[in-house]
Amino acid sequence: MEWIQSKDNSIFKKLKKLKQKKYREEYNLFLAEGFKFLQFNITPEYIILKSSFEKKLSQMIEEKMGASFFENNKIIVLEEKLFNELTSQENSQGIILAYKIKNNNITPSNNILVILDRITDPGNMGTILRLCDSVGFKDLILVHGSVDVYNEKVVRSTMGSIFEVNFNCWTEKETIDFIKKENYQINVTTLSSDSVSYNKLVLSKKNAIIFGSEGDGVSQSFLEIADKKINIPIYGSAESLNVGVASGIILYKVREILENDEKL
């Protein structure tokens, strides 16, 4: 266990840099805040504790993980002012973990691929990753222009599902080339006049489900290659649904269709 009291400490400087995307990519590390992340079978590179919480958290960690956990992990205790520079939460639990960014590989043989086209809101991104984990669709493509999946707000919103899904960050062209090459049926969510209700969706053997950005929707390039255009009917006066809500409705419908097909 290492106690750090100076902002000039090299480890503290490194950890603080992880709040920026370019340094997360340089060090291949990201931050996840909260005791909950310790329940996943992923070994952190650093466990950072707030000094005023150190005794309580050490006891909690020992009870949950065993005394040997302290021998096998790099535990940093930060003076309160330094920890407050690192936390992204107003009421922090006093524990932050730094994890290695994992190598993600999409499995082309899987029957469902979720594509997020420039989703920029961290809360929405985290919600959709958590949703994909919940519904069992583990492969995602994040089109360039989307919020960084290792943004601290995204990580927090996933509630740990960031460890359970696979995602590649590709350009629009790379994404289109991939889904065409792998013969996915391209299902685009859109409110355009030629779209049909998600309740009428008919799936193929392999399916890509594309959700667009909060403000602009799915790009024209995806609309032009769509095999199916689907919408969620609006019965009231609302203009549209939040993309996190919309993706939940549609992806659970896709899961229902798949399960019904298996029963036939």
C-alpha positions as CSV (number, residue, x, y, z in Angstrom):
1,M,0.0,0.0,0.0
2,E,1.5,3.3,-1.1
3,W,0.4,6.6,0.5
4,I,0.6,9.7,-1.8
5,Q,0.4,13.2,-0.5
6,S,2.0,15.3,-3.2
7,K,0.5,16.3,-6.5
8,D,4.0,16.0,-8.0
9,N,4.0,12.3,-7.4
10,S,4.5,10.5,-10.8
11,I,1.8,7.9,-10.1
12,F,-0.8,10.6,-9.2
13,K,0.1,12.6,-12.3
14,K,-0.4,9.5,-14.5
15,L,-3.8,8.7,-12.8
16,K,-5.0,12.2,-13.3
17,K,-4.1,12.2,-17.0
18,L,-6.5,9.2,-17.4
19,K,-9.4,11.7,-17.2
20,Q,-8.4,12.6,-20.8
21,K,-9.0,10.3,-23.8
22,K,-5.6,10.8,-25.4
23,Y,-3.9,9.6,-22.2
24,R,-6.2,6.7,-21.7
25,E,-5.2,5.6,-25.2
26,E,-1.5,6.2,-24.4
27,Y,-1.4,4.3,-21.2
28,N,-4.1,1.8,-22.2
29,L,-5.9,2.4,-18.9
30,F,-9.2,3.8,-17.8
31,L,-10.8,4.7,-14.5
32,A,-13.9,3.2,-12.9
33,E,-15.3,4.6,-9.7
34,G,-17.2,2.7,-7.0
35,F,-16.9,-0.4,-4.8
36,K,-19.2,-2.3,-7.1
37,F,-16.5,-2.7,-9.8
38,L,-14.6,-5.1,-7.5
39,Q,-17.3,-7.7,-7.9
40,F,-16.2,-8.4,-11.4
41,N,-13.5,-11.0,-12.1
42,I,-11.2,-8.3,-13.7
43,T,-8.0,-7.5,-11.9
44,P,-7.4,-3.7,-11.7
45,E,-4.0,-2.2,-12.3
46,Y,-4.5,0.2,-9.4
47,I,-6.9,0.5,-6.5
48,I,-7.1,4.1,-5.4
49,L,-8.5,4.9,-1.9
50,K,-9.3,8.2,-0.3
51,S,-7.2,8.6,2.8
52,S,-10.2,9.3,5.1
53,F,-11.9,6.2,3.9
54,E,-8.9,3.9,3.9
55,K,-9.6,1.9,7.1
56,K,-13.2,1.3,6.3
57,L,-12.5,0.4,2.6
58,S,-9.6,-1.8,3.5
59,Q,-11.8,-3.8,5.9
60,M,-14.6,-4.1,3.3
61,I,-12.1,-5.2,0.6
62,E,-10.5,-7.8,3.0
63,E,-14.0,-9.2,3.9
64,K,-15.0,-9.4,0.2
65,M,-11.8,-10.4,-1.5
66,G,-9.6,-11.9,1.2
67,A,-6.4,-10.6,2.8
68,S,-4.2,-11.9,-0.1
69,F,-5.9,-9.3,-2.3
70,F,-3.7,-6.6,-0.7
71,E,-0.6,-8.7,-1.6
72,N,-1.5,-9.1,-5.3
73,N,-2.7,-5.6,-6.1
74,K,-1.3,-2.1,-6.4
75,I,-3.2,-0.1,-3.7
76,I,-2.7,3.7,-3.6
77,V,-4.0,5.9,-0.8
78,L,-4.5,9.5,-1.8
79,E,-4.6,12.4,0.5
80,E,-8.1,13.8,0.4
81,K,-7.4,16.9,-1.7
82,L,-5.7,14.7,-4.3
83,F,-8.5,12.2,-4.4
84,N,-11.0,15.0,-4.9
85,E,-9.1,16.0,-8.1
86,L,-9.5,12.4,-9.4
87,T,-13.1,11.7,-8.5
88,S,-15.9,12.4,-10.9
89,Q,-18.7,11.9,-8.3
90,E,-20.1,14.4,-5.8
91,N,-20.7,11.8,-3.2
92,S,-17.8,9.4,-3.8
93,Q,-17.5,6.0,-2.1
94,G,-13.8,6.8,-1.8
95,I,-12.6,4.1,-4.2
96,I,-11.4,4.4,-7.8
97,L,-10.0,1.6,-9.9
98,A,-7.7,1.8,-12.9
99,Y,-8.2,-1.1,-15.4
100,K,-6.4,-2.0,-18.6
101,I,-8.4,-1.3,-21.8
102,K,-9.3,-4.8,-23.1
103,N,-8.9,-6.0,-26.7
104,N,-12.3,-6.4,-28.2
105,N,-13.1,-8.7,-31.1
106,I,-16.5,-8.9,-32.7
107,T,-17.6,-12.4,-33.6
108,P,-19.0,-12.2,-37.2
109,S,-20.9,-15.5,-36.8
110,N,-23.2,-14.0,-34.1
111,N,-26.7,-13.3,-35.3
112,I,-27.1,-9.8,-33.8
113,L,-24.7,-6.8,-34.2
114,V,-25.6,-3.5,-32.6
115,I,-24.2,-0.4,-34.3
116,L,-24.2,3.0,-32.5
117,D,-23.9,5.8,-35.0
118,R,-22.4,8.9,-33.3
119,I,-24.1,8.5,-29.9
120,T,-22.6,11.5,-28.1
121,D,-24.3,11.5,-24.7
122,P,-22.3,9.5,-22.0
123,G,-25.4,8.5,-20.1
124,N,-27.1,7.2,-23.2
125,M,-24.0,5.3,-24.3
126,G,-23.6,3.7,-20.9
127,T,-27.2,2.8,-20.8
128,I,-27.1,1.1,-24.2
129,L,-24.0,-0.9,-23.3
130,R,-25.7,-2.1,-20.1
131,L,-28.8,-2.9,-22.1
132,C,-26.9,-4.9,-24.7
133,D,-25.3,-6.9,-21.9
134,S,-28.8,-7.5,-20.3
135,V,-30.4,-8.6,-23.5
136,G,-27.5,-10.8,-24.5
137,F,-26.3,-9.0,-27.6
138,K,-22.6,-8.6,-26.8
139,D,-21.1,-7.3,-30.1
140,L,-21.2,-3.5,-30.8
141,I,-19.7,-1.2,-33.3
142,L,-19.3,2.5,-32.3
143,V,-19.0,4.7,-35.3
144,H,-16.4,7.4,-35.1
145,G,-18.0,10.6,-33.6
146,S,-19.5,8.6,-30.7
147,V,-18.5,9.5,-27.2
148,D,-15.5,7.6,-25.9
149,V,-16.7,4.4,-24.3
150,Y,-14.1,4.8,-21.5
151,N,-15.3,8.3,-20.5
152,E,-15.9,8.1,-16.8
153,K,-19.6,8.9,-17.1
154,V,-20.0,6.2,-19.6
155,V,-18.2,3.6,-17.5
156,R,-20.3,4.5,-14.4
157,S,-23.5,4.3,-16.4
158,T,-22.7,0.8,-17.6
159,M,-22.7,-0.5,-14.0
160,G,-19.9,-3.0,-14.9
161,S,-21.4,-4.1,-18.3
162,I,-18.4,-2.5,-20.0
163,F,-16.5,-5.7,-19.0
164,E,-19.2,-7.9,-20.6
165,V,-19.6,-6.5,-24.1
166,N,-17.3,-6.3,-27.1
167,F,-17.0,-3.2,-29.1
168,N,-14.9,-1.9,-32.0
169,C,-14.7,1.8,-32.9
170,W,-14.7,2.2,-36.6
171,T,-15.3,4.8,-39.3
172,E,-18.5,4.8,-41.1
173,K,-16.9,3.3,-44.2
174,E,-15.2,0.5,-42.2
175,T,-18.5,-0.3,-40.6
176,I,-20.4,-0.4,-43.9
177,D,-17.7,-2.6,-45.5
178,F,-17.8,-5.0,-42.6
179,I,-21.6,-5.5,-42.4
180,K,-21.8,-5.9,-46.2
181,K,-18.9,-8.4,-46.3
182,E,-20.4,-10.4,-43.5
183,N,-23.9,-10.4,-45.1
184,Y,-25.8,-8.8,-42.2
185,Q,-29.4,-7.7,-42.8
186,I,-29.2,-4.0,-42.2
187,N,-32.0,-2.7,-39.9
188,V,-31.9,1.0,-39.5
189,T,-34.0,2.9,-36.9
190,T,-35.5,6.0,-38.4
191,L,-38.7,8.1,-38.3
192,S,-38.7,8.5,-42.1
193,S,-42.0,8.0,-43.9
194,D,-41.0,4.7,-45.5
195,S,-40.2,3.1,-42.1
196,V,-42.4,0.5,-40.5
197,S,-43.2,-0.3,-36.9
198,Y,-40.7,-2.4,-35.0
199,N,-43.5,-4.8,-34.3
200,K,-43.4,-5.8,-37.9
201,L,-39.7,-6.5,-38.0
202,V,-38.7,-9.7,-39.7
203,L,-35.2,-10.9,-38.9
204,S,-32.7,-12.7,-41.2
205,K,-30.0,-15.2,-40.2
206,K,-27.6,-12.3,-39.3
207,N,-28.8,-8.8,-38.4
208,A,-27.2,-5.4,-37.8
209,I,-29.4,-3.0,-35.7
210,I,-28.4,0.6,-36.2
211,F,-29.3,3.4,-33.8
212,G,-28.5,7.0,-34.6
213,S,-27.3,10.1,-32.7
214,E,-29.6,12.0,-30.4
215,G,-29.8,15.1,-32.6
216,D,-29.4,13.9,-36.1
217,G,-30.4,10.2,-36.2
218,V,-28.8,7.6,-38.4
219,S,-26.5,9.0,-41.1
220,Q,-27.6,9.1,-44.8
221,S,-25.0,6.5,-45.7
222,F,-26.7,3.9,-43.5
223,L,-30.1,4.9,-44.6
224,E,-29.1,4.4,-48.2
225,I,-28.0,0.8,-47.6
226,A,-30.8,-0.2,-45.2
227,D,-32.6,-3.5,-45.9
228,K,-35.2,-2.6,-43.3
229,K,-36.2,0.8,-41.8
230,I,-38.0,0.5,-38.5
231,N,-39.6,3.0,-36.1
232,I,-41.4,3.1,-32.7
233,P,-44.8,4.6,-33.1
234,I,-45.5,7.8,-31.2
235,Y,-49.1,8.0,-29.9
236,G,-48.8,11.3,-28.1
237,S,-47.4,14.7,-28.9
238,A,-43.7,13.8,-28.2
239,E,-41.5,14.3,-31.2
240,S,-39.3,11.2,-30.6
241,L,-37.9,8.9,-27.9
242,N,-34.6,9.2,-26.1
243,V,-32.1,6.8,-27.9
244,G,-31.5,4.9,-24.7
245,V,-35.2,4.2,-24.3
246,A,-35.7,3.5,-28.0
247,S,-32.9,1.0,-28.1
248,G,-34.3,-0.8,-25.1
249,I,-37.7,-1.3,-26.7
250,I,-36.3,-2.5,-30.0
251,L,-33.6,-4.8,-28.7
252,Y,-35.9,-6.5,-26.3
253,K,-38.3,-7.0,-29.3
254,V,-35.4,-8.5,-31.3
255,R,-34.7,-10.9,-28.4
256,E,-38.4,-11.8,-28.3
257,I,-38.4,-12.6,-32.0
258,L,-35.3,-14.8,-31.7
259,E,-36.8,-16.7,-28.8
260,N,-40.0,-17.3,-30.6
261,D,-38.1,-18.5,-33.7
262,E,-36.2,-21.0,-31.5
263,K,-39.5,-22.5,-30.3
264,L,-40.8,-23.1,-33.8
